[in-house]
Amino acid sequence: MATVSGPASAPRTLPEWQARVAAAGDALTPRLRDAARYAIDNPNDIALSPVAQVATRSGIAASAYIRLAQALGYPGYGALQRVFLEPLQRAAPPGHGERFRHHGGEESIADTRDTPALLRAFSRANRVSLEHLGEQAATLPLAPAIRLLRDARTVYVLGLRRSYAVAAYLAYALARVGRPCVQITGVGAAILEQARAVQRGDVLLAISFPPYAADTLAVCEQVQAAGARRLALTDSVLSPVARDAAVVLQVNDAELLGFRSLTSAMCLAQTLAMGLAFEPGRGKGRGRAVAPLDEIDC
C-alpha cells in the first residue's frame, strides 16, 4: 500500500503522529481524514479499545483505521494503538469525565427551564473540558507558541463569532505583557482590508472552531501569501485554520444542548499570556514600556 509518510519511519510519539497527519493533509482520502479526526478527538478510545469497538463508536469502518495506520507507515492498527497508549501509561487512567467528553455523551436535562440544573450541567461539562486540557498539556507545543509570539514584530489576533471573546481577551492580555498587538475585528465589513497590515515578520494568532468562520479562513490565506507566520488555536490539526500554520494549539471545549463552552480556550489563552509575562528578559529591547508583573492585571 502506498503511504503518505514518505521515506521517514512511522511516528513514534503522539505529537509526532499528529504532526504527520497535519502534514499529510489532502493526501489522505476523506474517509482516512474522518478516521484521523476521530483519533485526534478521542485519543483514549484509540488507546484502550479494539478497532471493532472504535468503529462502532465512531461510525467509521474498522478498515479505515487500519488503512490510516498503514498509510502513516505502521504495519497495522496495533502499532498505531501503542503510540496512543504510551501517554496513558505515564498518567492516571481516564475517569468518567473523560468518557463523558470524548465518547459523545451529552447530559440529559429533563426541564430546560430549570436554570439551576442548566448551571450544574454546564459546570460539569466545563470541568470535563479543563480536565482533558490538563491531561494533554505535555503534548501541546506551548513553548514554540510563546516563542512565536515573543519574536513577532506585531501580533494580530483574529477570532470571530464565538471565538471573538477569546480574541478580545488575548489582544488585551498580550498588550498588557508588552507585546505589540492588534485585534482584527472586521468592523464595517473591512476585515481583509484590516488584514493587509499583516506582513512578513508579523504573526497572526487565528482562533476558530467548527463551523469555521469563512472570513477567518480568508484572512489566513491572505496573510500566508504576505509571508506572515500563523499561530492557530483550533480544534484539530486537520482544521482548515491549522493548514500551513507555524504552530497549532488544539483545544476542545464541551458542548451542551448546542451551546459550546469557552472555558478551555480561555484557559489556553491565559496560559499564553502568562508564559510571555514570566519569560526571562521580558520587555527588553522592545522599544516600549512594559508594566511590572504586579501591575499587569490580566
C-alpha positions as CSV (number, residue, x, y, z in Angstrom):
1,M,0.0,0.0,0.0
2,A,1.3,3.5,-0.8
3,T,2.0,5.7,2.1
4,V,1.7,9.4,2.7
5,S,4.6,9.5,5.1
6,G,7.4,9.4,2.6
7,P,10.8,7.8,3.4
8,A,10.6,8.7,7.2
9,S,9.7,5.9,9.7
10,A,6.3,5.8,11.3
11,P,5.8,8.4,14.1
12,R,7.0,7.1,17.4
13,T,5.1,9.6,19.7
14,L,1.6,11.0,19.7
15,P,2.8,14.6,18.9
16,E,4.8,13.2,16.0
17,W,1.7,11.3,14.8
18,Q,-0.4,14.5,14.9
19,A,2.3,16.4,13.0
20,R,2.5,13.7,10.4
21,V,-1.3,13.7,9.9
22,A,-1.3,17.5,9.6
23,A,1.5,17.3,7.0
24,A,-0.3,14.7,5.1
25,G,-3.3,17.0,4.5
26,D,-5.2,16.3,1.3
27,A,-3.0,13.2,0.6
28,L,-5.4,11.4,2.9
29,T,-8.7,10.3,1.5
30,P,-11.8,11.9,3.0
31,R,-12.5,8.6,4.9
32,L,-9.0,8.5,6.3
33,R,-9.3,12.1,7.3
34,D,-12.5,11.2,9.2
35,A,-10.7,8.4,11.0
36,A,-7.8,10.7,11.8
37,R,-10.1,13.4,13.2
38,Y,-11.9,10.9,15.4
39,A,-8.5,9.6,16.7
40,I,-7.4,13.2,17.4
41,D,-10.6,14.0,19.3
42,N,-10.7,10.6,21.1
43,P,-7.1,9.5,21.9
44,N,-8.1,7.4,24.9
45,D,-10.6,5.5,22.8
46,I,-7.9,4.6,20.3
47,A,-5.5,3.6,23.0
48,L,-7.9,1.4,25.0
49,S,-10.3,-0.1,22.6
50,P,-10.1,-2.8,19.8
51,V,-10.6,-1.4,16.4
52,A,-14.0,-3.0,16.1
53,Q,-15.3,-1.0,19.1
54,V,-13.7,2.2,17.8
55,A,-15.5,1.6,14.5
56,T,-18.9,1.1,16.3
57,R,-18.5,4.2,18.4
58,S,-17.3,6.4,15.6
59,G,-19.5,5.1,12.8
60,I,-16.4,4.7,10.7
61,A,-15.4,1.3,9.2
62,A,-12.6,-0.5,11.0
63,S,-10.8,-0.8,7.7
64,A,-10.4,2.9,7.6
65,Y,-8.4,2.9,10.8
66,I,-6.3,0.0,9.6
67,R,-5.6,1.8,6.3
68,L,-4.8,5.1,8.2
69,A,-2.2,3.2,10.2
70,Q,-0.6,1.7,7.1
71,A,-0.7,5.0,5.2
72,L,1.4,6.5,8.0
73,G,4.0,3.8,8.0
74,Y,2.7,1.3,10.6
75,P,2.3,-2.4,9.9
76,G,-1.2,-2.3,11.4
77,Y,-3.7,-0.9,13.9
78,G,-1.9,-2.4,16.8
79,A,1.3,-0.5,16.2
80,L,-0.7,2.8,15.9
81,Q,-2.6,1.9,19.1
82,R,0.7,1.6,21.1
83,V,1.5,5.2,20.2
84,F,-1.7,6.4,21.7
85,L,-1.4,4.1,24.7
86,E,2.1,5.3,25.7
87,P,1.0,8.7,27.2
88,L,-1.7,6.9,29.3
89,Q,0.9,4.6,30.8
90,R,2.6,7.7,32.3
91,A,-0.7,9.1,33.7
92,A,-3.7,8.1,35.6
93,P,-6.4,6.1,33.8
94,P,-9.2,8.1,32.2
95,G,-12.1,8.8,34.5
96,H,-15.8,9.1,33.9
97,G,-15.3,12.8,32.9
98,E,-13.0,11.8,30.1
99,R,-15.6,9.3,28.8
100,F,-18.3,11.9,29.1
101,R,-16.5,14.4,26.9
102,H,-14.9,12.2,24.3
103,H,-17.4,9.4,23.7
104,G,-20.2,11.7,22.7
105,G,-22.0,11.7,26.0
106,E,-24.2,14.8,26.5
107,E,-26.2,15.1,29.7
108,S,-29.9,14.8,29.6
109,I,-31.8,17.7,31.2
110,A,-35.4,17.0,31.9
111,D,-36.5,20.6,32.0
112,T,-34.5,23.2,30.2
113,R,-36.4,25.9,32.2
114,D,-34.7,24.6,35.3
115,T,-31.8,27.1,35.2
116,P,-30.0,25.8,38.3
117,A,-29.9,22.3,36.6
118,L,-28.6,24.0,33.4
119,L,-25.8,25.7,35.5
120,R,-24.9,22.4,37.2
121,A,-24.7,20.6,33.9
122,F,-22.7,23.3,32.2
123,S,-20.3,23.4,35.2
124,R,-19.8,19.6,34.9
125,A,-19.2,19.9,31.1
126,N,-16.7,22.7,31.7
127,R,-14.8,20.7,34.3
128,V,-14.5,17.8,31.9
129,S,-13.1,20.1,29.2
130,L,-10.5,21.5,31.6
131,E,-9.5,18.1,32.8
132,H,-8.9,17.0,29.3
133,L,-6.9,20.1,28.5
134,G,-4.7,19.5,31.6
135,E,-4.1,15.9,30.6
136,Q,-3.0,16.9,27.2
137,A,-0.8,19.8,28.4
138,A,2.5,17.9,27.9
139,T,1.7,17.3,24.3
140,L,0.8,20.9,23.4
141,P,3.5,23.0,21.7
142,L,3.3,25.7,24.3
143,A,6.9,26.7,24.3
144,P,7.1,27.1,20.5
145,A,3.8,29.1,20.6
146,I,5.2,31.5,23.2
147,R,8.5,31.9,21.2
148,L,6.5,32.7,18.1
149,L,4.5,35.4,19.9
150,R,7.7,36.8,21.6
151,D,9.6,37.1,18.3
152,A,6.8,38.7,16.3
153,R,7.1,42.3,15.2
154,T,3.4,42.7,15.8
155,V,0.8,40.1,16.9
156,Y,-2.5,40.3,15.1
157,V,-5.3,38.4,16.8
158,L,-8.4,37.2,14.9
159,G,-11.4,35.4,16.3
160,L,-15.0,35.8,15.0
161,R,-18.4,34.7,16.3
162,R,-18.0,32.6,19.5
163,S,-14.2,33.0,19.2
164,Y,-14.4,36.7,19.4
165,A,-14.4,36.8,23.2
166,V,-11.1,34.7,23.3
167,A,-9.6,37.0,20.7
168,A,-10.6,40.2,22.6
169,Y,-9.1,38.8,25.8
170,L,-5.8,37.8,24.1
171,A,-5.5,41.2,22.4
172,Y,-5.8,42.9,25.8
173,A,-3.6,40.4,27.7
174,L,-0.8,40.3,25.1
175,A,-0.6,44.1,25.1
176,R,-0.5,44.2,28.9
177,V,2.5,41.8,29.0
178,G,4.4,44.0,26.5
179,R,3.7,42.6,23.1
180,P,2.6,45.0,20.3
181,C,-0.8,43.6,19.5
182,V,-3.7,44.4,17.2
183,Q,-7.2,42.8,17.1
184,I,-8.7,42.3,13.7
185,T,-12.4,42.8,14.2
186,G,-13.8,43.2,10.7
187,V,-15.8,46.3,11.7
188,G,-17.6,47.8,8.7
189,A,-17.1,44.6,6.7
190,A,-13.4,45.6,6.1
191,I,-11.7,42.5,7.5
192,L,-9.5,41.8,4.5
193,E,-8.5,45.5,4.4
194,Q,-7.5,45.4,8.0
195,A,-5.6,42.2,7.5
196,R,-3.5,43.8,4.8
197,A,-1.4,45.4,7.6
198,V,-0.1,41.9,8.4
199,Q,3.2,41.4,6.7
200,R,6.4,39.3,6.9
201,G,7.8,39.5,10.5
202,D,4.3,39.6,12.0
203,V,2.3,36.7,13.5
204,L,-1.4,36.1,13.0
205,L,-3.0,34.4,16.0
206,A,-6.1,32.8,14.4
207,I,-8.8,31.3,16.6
208,S,-11.6,29.3,15.0
209,F,-13.7,26.2,15.8
210,P,-16.4,24.4,13.8
211,P,-18.2,25.7,11.8
212,Y,-15.1,27.7,10.9
213,A,-15.8,31.3,10.0
214,A,-15.3,32.0,6.3
215,D,-13.7,35.4,7.0
216,T,-11.2,33.8,9.3
217,L,-10.1,31.3,6.6
218,A,-9.9,34.1,4.0
219,V,-7.6,36.2,6.3
220,C,-5.4,33.1,6.9
221,E,-4.9,32.7,3.2
222,Q,-4.2,36.4,2.7
223,V,-1.5,36.6,5.5
224,Q,0.1,33.4,4.3
225,A,0.6,34.9,0.9
226,A,2.0,38.0,2.5
227,G,4.7,35.9,4.2
228,A,3.5,36.3,7.8
229,R,3.5,33.3,10.2
230,R,0.5,32.0,11.9
231,L,-0.4,30.5,15.3
232,A,-3.6,28.5,15.1
233,L,-5.8,28.0,18.1
234,T,-8.4,25.5,16.9
235,D,-10.0,22.0,17.5
236,S,-7.7,19.8,15.4
237,V,-4.6,19.7,13.3
238,L,-7.0,18.8,10.4
239,S,-8.8,22.1,10.9
240,P,-8.5,24.5,7.8
241,V,-7.2,27.1,10.2
242,A,-4.3,24.8,11.1
243,R,-3.3,24.3,7.5
244,D,0.2,25.8,6.9
245,A,0.3,27.3,10.4
246,A,3.7,27.5,12.1
247,V,2.3,26.3,15.4
248,V,-1.1,24.6,16.1
249,L,-2.6,24.6,19.6
250,Q,-5.5,22.1,19.8
251,V,-8.3,22.7,22.3
252,N,-11.8,21.0,22.6
253,D,-14.4,22.7,24.7
254,A,-17.5,20.9,25.9
255,E,-20.9,21.2,24.1
256,L,-24.2,21.1,25.9
257,L,-27.6,21.4,24.2
258,G,-25.9,23.2,21.2
259,F,-24.0,25.7,23.4
260,R,-20.2,25.4,23.2
261,S,-18.1,26.3,26.2
262,L,-15.2,28.8,26.0
263,T,-13.6,27.6,29.2
264,S,-10.7,25.6,27.8
265,A,-10.0,28.0,25.0
266,M,-9.8,30.9,27.5
267,C,-7.6,28.9,29.8
268,L,-5.2,28.3,27.0
269,A,-5.3,32.0,26.1
270,Q,-4.4,32.8,29.7
271,T,-1.5,30.3,29.6
272,L,0.0,32.1,26.5
273,A,-0.2,35.5,28.2
274,M,1.3,34.2,31.4
275,G,4.0,32.4,29.6
276,L,5.0,35.6,28.0
277,A,4.7,37.6,31.2
278,F,7.1,35.3,33.1
279,E,9.5,34.9,30.3
280,P,13.1,35.8,31.3
281,G,14.1,39.2,29.9
282,R,10.5,40.2,29.3
283,G,10.3,43.6,27.5
284,K,14.0,44.1,26.9
285,G,14.7,45.7,23.5
286,R,11.1,46.1,22.6
287,G,11.2,49.9,22.4
288,R,8.2,50.3,24.7
289,A,7.5,50.5,28.4
290,V,6.3,47.2,30.0
291,A,4.2,47.2,33.1
292,P,5.7,45.4,36.2
293,L,4.3,42.0,36.8
294,D,2.3,43.1,39.8
295,E,0.6,45.7,37.7
296,I,-0.3,43.7,34.7
297,D,-3.9,42.8,35.9
298,C,-4.8,40.2,33.2
